Amino acid sequence: MIQTDRGAENDGEWCESCAVQTSHDVSIELRAESEKDKNAKFSREPYRITRCQMCGETTSQRMNNV
Ligand SMILES: [Zn+2]
């Protein structure tokens, strides 16, 4: 097997649902958080959305925390 070196993110990520590391579709999404952060100047936060290609489970991760 030839390993393509396009970056660690393409190697797969842990899926809670599959309980294994699987391939994921990764996308970035802006989500409004107006309810929680009423005092925040910006109401949208960038989220990293990963969707398991095996089971279809989607996981969102707030990018500002990283
Ligand atoms: Zn999965």
PDB file of the backbone (N, CA, C, O) and the ligand in Angstrom, with CONECT records:
HET     ZN  A 101       1
ATOM      1  N   MET A   1       0.837  -1.207   0.000  1.00  0.00           N
ATOM      2  CA  MET A   1       0.000   0.000   0.000  1.00  0.00           C
ATOM      3  C   MET A   1       0.871   1.256   0.000  1.00  0.00           C
ATOM      4  O   MET A   1       1.838   1.361   0.754  1.00  0.00           O
ATOM      5  N   ILE A   2       0.515   2.177  -0.838  1.00  0.00           N
ATOM      6  CA  ILE A   2       1.265   3.427  -0.883  1.00  0.00           C
ATOM      7  C   ILE A   2       0.585   4.454   0.016  1.00  0.00           C
ATOM      8  O   ILE A   2      -0.620   4.688  -0.076  1.00  0.00           O
ATOM      9  N   GLN A   3       1.363   5.041   0.860  1.00  0.00           N
ATOM     10  CA  GLN A   3       0.809   6.069   1.743  1.00  0.00           C
ATOM     11  C   GLN A   3       0.943   7.436   1.105  1.00  0.00           C
ATOM     12  O   GLN A   3       2.051   7.906   0.848  1.00  0.00           O
ATOM     13  N   THR A   4      -0.166   8.060   0.856  1.00  0.00           N
ATOM     14  CA  THR A   4      -0.128   9.427   0.346  1.00  0.00           C
ATOM     15  C   THR A   4       0.055  10.378   1.518  1.00  0.00           C
ATOM     16  O   THR A   4      -0.589  10.240   2.558  1.00  0.00           O
ATOM     17  N   ASP A   5       0.919  11.317   1.336  1.00  0.00           N
ATOM     18  CA  ASP A   5       1.246  12.222   2.431  1.00  0.00           C
ATOM     19  C   ASP A   5       0.606  13.588   2.206  1.00  0.00           C
ATOM     20  O   ASP A   5       1.289  14.575   1.930  1.00  0.00           O
ATOM     21  N   ARG A   6      -0.687  13.621   2.327  1.00  0.00           N
ATOM     22  CA  ARG A   6      -1.378  14.880   2.087  1.00  0.00           C
ATOM     23  C   ARG A   6      -1.728  15.594   3.381  1.00  0.00           C
ATOM     24  O   ARG A   6      -2.466  16.580   3.373  1.00  0.00           O
ATOM     25  N   GLY A   7      -1.216  15.112   4.461  1.00  0.00           N
ATOM     26  CA  GLY A   7      -1.532  15.769   5.725  1.00  0.00           C
ATOM     27  C   GLY A   7      -2.207  14.805   6.663  1.00  0.00           C
ATOM     28  O   GLY A   7      -2.927  13.902   6.238  1.00  0.00           O
ATOM     29  N   ALA A   8      -1.970  15.001   7.942  1.00  0.00           N
ATOM     30  CA  ALA A   8      -2.442  14.060   8.951  1.00  0.00           C
ATOM     31  C   ALA A   8      -3.969  14.007   9.016  1.00  0.00           C
ATOM     32  O   ALA A   8      -4.542  12.992   9.412  1.00  0.00           O
ATOM     33  N   GLU A   9      -4.615  15.086   8.631  1.00  0.00           N
ATOM     34  CA  GLU A   9      -6.062  15.128   8.772  1.00  0.00           C
ATOM     35  C   GLU A   9      -6.749  14.141   7.848  1.00  0.00           C
ATOM     36  O   GLU A   9      -7.874  13.716   8.114  1.00  0.00           O
ATOM     37  N   ASN A  10      -6.086  13.777   6.773  1.00  0.00           N
ATOM     38  CA  ASN A  10      -6.715  12.877   5.820  1.00  0.00           C
ATOM     39  C   ASN A  10      -6.516  11.408   6.179  1.00  0.00           C
ATOM     40  O   ASN A  10      -7.057  10.517   5.524  1.00  0.00           O
ATOM     41  N   ASP A  11      -5.756  11.177   7.200  1.00  0.00           N
ATOM     42  CA  ASP A  11      -5.488   9.796   7.569  1.00  0.00           C
ATOM     43  C   ASP A  11      -6.672   9.158   8.295  1.00  0.00           C
ATOM     44  O   ASP A  11      -6.741   7.936   8.429  1.00  0.00           O
ATOM     45  N   GLY A  12      -7.567   9.963   8.744  1.00  0.00           N
ATOM     46  CA  GLY A  12      -8.714   9.437   9.458  1.00  0.00           C
ATOM     47  C   GLY A  12      -8.768   9.977  10.867  1.00  0.00           C
ATOM     48  O   GLY A  12      -7.761  10.415  11.422  1.00  0.00           O
ATOM     49  N   GLU A  13      -9.925   9.941  11.422  1.00  0.00           N
ATOM     50  CA  GLU A  13     -10.105  10.431  12.777  1.00  0.00           C
ATOM     51  C   GLU A  13     -10.942   9.443  13.574  1.00  0.00           C
ATOM     52  O   GLU A  13     -11.627   8.588  13.014  1.00  0.00           O
ATOM     53  N   TRP A  14     -10.873   9.574  14.838  1.00  0.00           N
ATOM     54  CA  TRP A  14     -11.618   8.687  15.712  1.00  0.00           C
ATOM     55  C   TRP A  14     -13.115   8.961  15.592  1.00  0.00           C
ATOM     56  O   TRP A  14     -13.565  10.105  15.657  1.00  0.00           O
ATOM     57  N   CYS A  15     -13.863   7.893  15.418  1.00  0.00           N
ATOM     58  CA  CYS A  15     -15.318   8.001  15.396  1.00  0.00           C
ATOM     59  C   CYS A  15     -15.877   7.339  16.646  1.00  0.00           C
ATOM     60  O   CYS A  15     -15.642   6.158  16.903  1.00  0.00           O
ATOM     61  N   GLU A  16     -16.621   8.124  17.419  1.00  0.00           N
ATOM     62  CA  GLU A  16     -17.207   7.584  18.645  1.00  0.00           C
ATOM     63  C   GLU A  16     -18.193   6.476  18.319  1.00  0.00           C
ATOM     64  O   GLU A  16     -18.309   5.495  19.054  1.00  0.00           O
ATOM     65  N   SER A  17     -18.888   6.641  17.227  1.00  0.00           N
ATOM     66  CA  SER A  17     -19.938   5.699  16.886  1.00  0.00           C
ATOM     67  C   SER A  17     -19.367   4.370  16.390  1.00  0.00           C
ATOM     68  O   SER A  17     -19.838   3.299  16.772  1.00  0.00           O
ATOM     69  N   CYS A  18     -18.355   4.455  15.542  1.00  0.00           N
ATOM     70  CA  CYS A  18     -17.730   3.234  15.022  1.00  0.00           C
ATOM     71  C   CYS A  18     -16.740   2.657  16.030  1.00  0.00           C
ATOM     72  O   CYS A  18     -16.431   1.465  15.994  1.00  0.00           O
ATOM     73  N   ALA A  19     -16.250   3.495  16.917  1.00  0.00           N
ATOM     74  CA  ALA A  19     -15.239   3.093  17.896  1.00  0.00           C
ATOM     75  C   ALA A  19     -13.948   2.646  17.227  1.00  0.00           C
ATOM     76  O   ALA A  19     -13.191   1.837  17.764  1.00  0.00           O
ATOM     77  N   VAL A  20     -13.720   3.193  16.047  1.00  0.00           N
ATOM     78  CA  VAL A  20     -12.449   2.989  15.353  1.00  0.00           C
ATOM     79  C   VAL A  20     -12.087   4.283  14.639  1.00  0.00           C
ATOM     80  O   VAL A  20     -12.880   5.222  14.579  1.00  0.00           O
ATOM     81  N   GLN A  21     -10.878   4.313  14.103  1.00  0.00           N
ATOM     82  CA  GLN A  21     -10.476   5.468  13.314  1.00  0.00           C
ATOM     83  C   GLN A  21     -10.946   5.273  11.877  1.00  0.00           C
ATOM     84  O   GLN A  21     -10.628   4.263  11.248  1.00  0.00           O
ATOM     85  N   THR A  22     -11.687   6.218  11.368  1.00  0.00           N
ATOM     86  CA  THR A  22     -12.271   6.082  10.033  1.00  0.00           C
ATOM     87  C   THR A  22     -11.979   7.322   9.207  1.00  0.00           C
ATOM     88  O   THR A  22     -11.519   8.342   9.721  1.00  0.00           O
ATOM     89  N   SER A  23     -12.256   7.212   7.919  1.00  0.00           N
ATOM     90  CA  SER A  23     -12.132   8.371   7.044  1.00  0.00           C
ATOM     91  C   SER A  23     -13.307   9.313   7.281  1.00  0.00           C
ATOM     92  O   SER A  23     -14.444   8.886   7.480  1.00  0.00           O
ATOM     93  N   HIS A  24     -13.001  10.590   7.254  1.00  0.00           N
ATOM     94  CA  HIS A  24     -14.041  11.585   7.490  1.00  0.00           C
ATOM     95  C   HIS A  24     -14.052  12.633   6.393  1.00  0.00           C
ATOM     96  O   HIS A  24     -13.016  12.980   5.827  1.00  0.00           O
ATOM     97  N   ASP A  25     -15.243  13.126   6.106  1.00  0.00           N
ATOM     98  CA  ASP A  25     -15.363  14.326   5.295  1.00  0.00           C
ATOM     99  C   ASP A  25     -15.268  15.519   6.233  1.00  0.00           C
ATOM    100  O   ASP A  25     -15.992  15.592   7.226  1.00  0.00           O
ATOM    101  N   VAL A  26     -14.388  16.443   5.923  1.00  0.00           N
ATOM    102  CA  VAL A  26     -14.178  17.577   6.812  1.00  0.00           C
ATOM    103  C   VAL A  26     -14.636  18.856   6.129  1.00  0.00           C
ATOM    104  O   VAL A  26     -14.290  19.114   4.976  1.00  0.00           O
ATOM    105  N   SER A  27     -15.402  19.641   6.835  1.00  0.00           N
ATOM    106  CA  SER A  27     -15.816  20.928   6.298  1.00  0.00           C
ATOM    107  C   SER A  27     -15.871  21.951   7.423  1.00  0.00           C
ATOM    108  O   SER A  27     -15.936  21.607   8.603  1.00  0.00           O
ATOM    109  N   ILE A  28     -15.843  23.204   7.027  1.00  0.00           N
ATOM    110  CA  ILE A  28     -15.906  24.288   8.009  1.00  0.00           C
ATOM    111  C   ILE A  28     -17.258  24.964   7.908  1.00  0.00           C
ATOM    112  O   ILE A  28     -17.748  25.231   6.811  1.00  0.00           O
ATOM    113  N   GLU A  29     -17.852  25.236   9.041  1.00  0.00           N
ATOM    114  CA  GLU A  29     -19.176  25.824   9.043  1.00  0.00           C
ATOM    115  C   GLU A  29     -19.246  26.931  10.080  1.00  0.00           C
ATOM    116  O   GLU A  29     -18.690  26.814  11.172  1.00  0.00           O
ATOM    117  N   LEU A  30     -19.932  27.998   9.726  1.00  0.00           N
ATOM    118  CA  LEU A  30     -20.146  29.066  10.697  1.00  0.00           C
ATOM    119  C   LEU A  30     -21.490  28.864  11.376  1.00  0.00           C
ATOM    120  O   LEU A  30     -22.529  28.765  10.722  1.00  0.00           O
ATOM    121  N   ARG A  31     -21.449  28.806  12.677  1.00  0.00           N
ATOM    122  CA  ARG A  31     -22.686  28.595  13.413  1.00  0.00           C
ATOM    123  C   ARG A  31     -22.952  29.755  14.353  1.00  0.00           C
ATOM    124  O   ARG A  31     -22.045  30.264  15.010  1.00  0.00           O
ATOM    125  N   ALA A  32     -24.174  30.151  14.403  1.00  0.00           N
ATOM    126  CA  ALA A  32     -24.557  31.227  15.304  1.00  0.00           C
ATOM    127  C   ALA A  32     -24.678  30.707  16.724  1.00  0.00           C
ATOM    128  O   ALA A  32     -25.179  29.610  16.971  1.00  0.00           O
ATOM    129  N   GLU A  33     -24.208  31.521  17.640  1.00  0.00           N
ATOM    130  CA  GLU A  33     -24.316  31.122  19.051  1.00  0.00           C
ATOM    131  C   GLU A  33     -24.962  32.245  19.839  1.00  0.00           C
ATOM    132  O   GLU A  33     -24.491  32.628  20.910  1.00  0.00           O
ATOM    133  N   SER A  34     -26.024  32.751  19.303  1.00  0.00           N
ATOM    134  CA  SER A  34     -26.614  33.949  19.897  1.00  0.00           C
ATOM    135  C   SER A  34     -27.209  33.675  21.267  1.00  0.00           C
ATOM    136  O   SER A  34     -27.247  34.561  22.120  1.00  0.00           O
ATOM    137  N   GLU A  35     -27.662  32.479  21.476  1.00  0.00           N
ATOM    138  CA  GLU A  35     -28.304  32.201  22.760  1.00  0.00           C
ATOM    139  C   GLU A  35     -27.315  32.195  23.914  1.00  0.00           C
ATOM    140  O   GLU A  35     -27.546  32.771  24.977  1.00  0.00           O
ATOM    141  N   LYS A  36     -26.219  31.526  23.660  1.00  0.00           N
ATOM    142  CA  LYS A  36     -25.255  31.357  24.757  1.00  0.00           C
ATOM    143  C   LYS A  36     -24.425  32.612  25.018  1.00  0.00           C
ATOM    144  O   LYS A  36     -24.151  32.973  26.162  1.00  0.00           O
ATOM    145  N   ASP A  37     -24.036  33.263  23.927  1.00  0.00           N
ATOM    146  CA  ASP A  37     -23.137  34.410  24.082  1.00  0.00           C
ATOM    147  C   ASP A  37     -23.841  35.694  23.664  1.00  0.00           C
ATOM    148  O   ASP A  37     -23.567  36.254  22.602  1.00  0.00           O
ATOM    149  N   LYS A  38     -24.720  36.133  24.485  1.00  0.00           N
ATOM    150  CA  LYS A  38     -25.464  37.342  24.125  1.00  0.00           C
ATOM    151  C   LYS A  38     -24.579  38.579  24.151  1.00  0.00           C
ATOM    152  O   LYS A  38     -24.837  39.555  23.445  1.00  0.00           O
ATOM    153  N   ASN A  39     -23.557  38.531  24.952  1.00  0.00           N
ATOM    154  CA  ASN A  39     -22.688  39.692  25.065  1.00  0.00           C
ATOM    155  C   ASN A  39     -21.531  39.666  24.088  1.00  0.00           C
ATOM    156  O   ASN A  39     -20.783  40.637  23.975  1.00  0.00           O
ATOM    157  N   ALA A  40     -21.386  38.580  23.397  1.00  0.00           N
ATOM    158  CA  ALA A  40     -20.289  38.474  22.442  1.00  0.00           C
ATOM    159  C   ALA A  40     -20.520  39.418  21.274  1.00  0.00           C
ATOM    160  O   ALA A  40     -21.647  39.620  20.823  1.00  0.00           O
ATOM    161  N   LYS A  41     -19.439  39.981  20.804  1.00  0.00           N
ATOM    162  CA  LYS A  41     -19.564  40.921  19.702  1.00  0.00           C
ATOM    163  C   LYS A  41     -19.864  40.190  18.395  1.00  0.00           C
ATOM    164  O   LYS A  41     -20.610  40.688  17.551  1.00  0.00           O
ATOM    165  N   PHE A  42     -19.292  39.038  18.244  1.00  0.00           N
ATOM    166  CA  PHE A  42     -19.584  38.252  17.052  1.00  0.00           C
ATOM    167  C   PHE A  42     -20.468  37.088  17.436  1.00  0.00           C
ATOM    168  O   PHE A  42     -20.255  36.431  18.455  1.00  0.00           O
ATOM    169  N   SER A  43     -21.443  36.849  16.619  1.00  0.00           N
ATOM    170  CA  SER A  43     -22.416  35.818  16.963  1.00  0.00           C
ATOM    171  C   SER A  43     -22.138  34.506  16.246  1.00  0.00           C
ATOM    172  O   SER A  43     -22.820  33.508  16.481  1.00  0.00           O
ATOM    173  N   ARG A  44     -21.154  34.507  15.389  1.00  0.00           N
ATOM    174  CA  ARG A  44     -20.872  33.284  14.661  1.00  0.00           C
ATOM    175  C   ARG A  44     -19.505  32.737  15.008  1.00  0.00           C
ATOM    176  O   ARG A  44     -18.525  33.470  15.136  1.00  0.00           O
ATOM    177  N   GLU A  45     -19.475  31.443  15.154  1.00  0.00           N
ATOM    178  CA  GLU A  45     -18.218  30.773  15.462  1.00  0.00           C
ATOM    179  C   GLU A  45     -17.913  29.754  14.376  1.00  0.00           C
ATOM    180  O   GLU A  45     -18.810  29.054  13.907  1.00  0.00           O
ATOM    181  N   PRO A  46     -16.671  29.670  13.981  1.00  0.00           N
ATOM    182  CA  PRO A  46     -16.320  28.640  13.008  1.00  0.00           C
ATOM    183  C   PRO A  46     -16.242  27.261  13.655  1.00  0.00           C
ATOM    184  O   PRO A  46     -15.569  27.063  14.666  1.00  0.00           O
ATOM    185  N   TYR A  47     -16.930  26.345  13.062  1.00  0.00           N
ATOM    186  CA  TYR A  47     -16.894  24.967  13.549  1.00  0.00           C
ATOM    187  C   TYR A  47     -16.295  24.067  12.488  1.00  0.00           C
ATOM    188  O   TYR A  47     -16.488  24.260  11.287  1.00  0.00           O
ATOM    189  N   ARG A  48     -15.584  23.107  12.958  1.00  0.00           N
ATOM    190  CA  ARG A  48     -15.028  22.101  12.059  1.00  0.00           C
ATOM    191  C   ARG A  48     -15.953  20.892  12.103  1.00  0.00           C
ATOM    192  O   ARG A  48     -16.080  20.224  13.129  1.00  0.00           O
ATOM    193  N   ILE A  49     -16.593  20.626  10.979  1.00  0.00           N
ATOM    194  CA  ILE A  49     -17.560  19.543  10.921  1.00  0.00           C
ATOM    195  C   ILE A  49     -16.913  18.327  10.283  1.00  0.00           C
ATOM    196  O   ILE A  49     -16.429  18.393   9.152  1.00  0.00           O
ATOM    197  N   THR A  50     -16.905  17.235  10.997  1.00  0.00           N
ATOM    198  CA  THR A  50     -16.378  16.007  10.432  1.00  0.00           C
ATOM    199  C   THR A  50     -17.512  14.983  10.341  1.00  0.00           C
ATOM    200  O   THR A  50     -18.292  14.794  11.274  1.00  0.00           O
ATOM    201  N   ARG A  51     -17.568  14.343   9.194  1.00  0.00           N
ATOM    202  CA  ARG A  51     -18.623  13.362   8.985  1.00  0.00           C
ATOM    203  C   ARG A  51     -17.985  12.024   8.661  1.00  0.00           C
ATOM    204  O   ARG A  51     -17.229  11.893   7.698  1.00  0.00           O
ATOM    205  N   CYS A  52     -18.296  11.057   9.465  1.00  0.00           N
ATOM    206  CA  CYS A  52     -17.731   9.730   9.284  1.00  0.00           C
ATOM    207  C   CYS A  52     -18.234   9.126   7.980  1.00  0.00           C
ATOM    208  O   CYS A  52     -19.435   9.108   7.709  1.00  0.00           O
ATOM    209  N   GLN A  53     -17.309   8.638   7.188  1.00  0.00           N
ATOM    210  CA  GLN A  53     -17.705   8.066   5.905  1.00  0.00           C
ATOM    211  C   GLN A  53     -18.248   6.653   6.073  1.00  0.00           C
ATOM    212  O   GLN A  53     -18.812   6.090   5.135  1.00  0.00           O
ATOM    213  N   MET A  54     -18.089   6.090   7.232  1.00  0.00           N
ATOM    214  CA  MET A  54     -18.592   4.741   7.451  1.00  0.00           C
ATOM    215  C   MET A  54     -20.017   4.738   7.981  1.00  0.00           C
ATOM    216  O   MET A  54     -20.866   4.005   7.474  1.00  0.00           O
ATOM    217  N   CYS A  55     -20.284   5.546   8.987  1.00  0.00           N
ATOM    218  CA  CYS A  55     -21.603   5.505   9.617  1.00  0.00           C
ATOM    219  C   CYS A  55     -22.388   6.800   9.405  1.00  0.00           C
ATOM    220  O   CYS A  55     -23.588   6.844   9.677  1.00  0.00           O
ATOM    221  N   GLY A  56     -21.732   7.837   8.929  1.00  0.00           N
ATOM    222  CA  GLY A  56     -22.439   9.079   8.666  1.00  0.00           C
ATOM    223  C   GLY A  56     -22.579   9.975   9.880  1.00  0.00           C
ATOM    224  O   GLY A  56     -23.217  11.026   9.804  1.00  0.00           O
ATOM    225  N   GLU A  57     -22.002   9.582  10.983  1.00  0.00           N
ATOM    226  CA  GLU A  57     -22.057  10.385  12.201  1.00  0.00           C
ATOM    227  C   GLU A  57     -21.299  11.691  11.994  1.00  0.00           C
ATOM    228  O   GLU A  57     -20.165  11.690  11.514  1.00  0.00           O
ATOM    229  N   THR A  58     -21.922  12.794  12.355  1.00  0.00           N
ATOM    230  CA  THR A  58     -21.243  14.078  12.221  1.00  0.00           C
ATOM    231  C   THR A  58     -20.822  14.585  13.593  1.00  0.00           C
ATOM    232  O   THR A  58     -21.554  14.464  14.576  1.00  0.00           O
ATOM    233  N   THR A  59     -19.636  15.150  13.631  1.00  0.00           N
ATOM    234  CA  THR A  59     -19.130  15.722  14.861  1.00  0.00           C
ATOM    235  C   THR A  59     -18.699  17.156  14.584  1.00  0.00           C
ATOM    236  O   THR A  59     -18.000  17.423  13.606  1.00  0.00           O
ATOM    237  N   SER A  60     -19.112  18.063  15.436  1.00  0.00           N
ATOM    238  CA  SER A  60     -18.703  19.453  15.265  1.00  0.00           C
ATOM    239  C   SER A  60     -17.762  19.847  16.387  1.00  0.00           C
ATOM    240  O   SER A  60     -17.959  19.502  17.552  1.00  0.00           O
ATOM    241  N   GLN A  61     -16.747  20.572  15.999  1.00  0.00           N
ATOM    242  CA  GLN A  61     -15.732  20.974  16.968  1.00  0.00           C
ATOM    243  C   GLN A  61     -15.473  22.453  16.790  1.00  0.00           C
ATOM    244  O   GLN A  61     -15.150  22.912  15.694  1.00  0.00           O
ATOM    245  N   ARG A  62     -15.612  23.181  17.847  1.00  0.00           N
ATOM    246  CA  ARG A  62     -15.401  24.615  17.782  1.00  0.00           C
ATOM    247  C   ARG A  62     -13.913  24.903  17.583  1.00  0.00           C
ATOM    248  O   ARG A  62     -13.068  24.418  18.336  1.00  0.00           O
ATOM    249  N   MET A  63     -13.610  25.689  16.571  1.00  0.00           N
ATOM    250  CA  MET A  63     -12.225  25.870  16.200  1.00  0.00           C
ATOM    251  C   MET A  63     -11.500  26.854  17.097  1.00  0.00           C
ATOM    252  O   MET A  63     -10.274  26.814  17.204  1.00  0.00           O
ATOM    253  N   ASN A  64     -12.236  27.721  17.730  1.00  0.00           N
ATOM    254  CA  ASN A  64     -11.607  28.733  18.578  1.00  0.00           C
ATOM    255  C   ASN A  64     -10.949  28.132  19.825  1.00  0.00           C
ATOM    256  O   ASN A  64     -10.078  28.743  20.443  1.00  0.00           O
ATOM    257  N   ASN A  65     -11.378  26.952  20.169  1.00  0.00           N
ATOM    258  CA  ASN A  65     -10.821  26.330  21.370  1.00  0.00           C
ATOM    259  C   ASN A  65      -9.441  25.727  21.135  1.00  0.00           C
ATOM    260  O   ASN A  65      -8.692  25.462  22.075  1.00  0.00           O
ATOM    261  N   VAL A  66      -9.130  25.522  19.894  1.00  0.00           N
ATOM    262  CA  VAL A  66      -7.862  24.847  19.608  1.00  0.00           C
ATOM    263  C   VAL A  66      -6.696  25.821  19.680  1.00  0.00           C
ATOM    264  O   VAL A  66      -5.549  25.428  19.466  1.00  0.00           O
TER     265      VAL A  66
HETATM  266 ZN    ZN A 101     -18.408   6.240  12.257  1.00  0.00          ZN2+
END
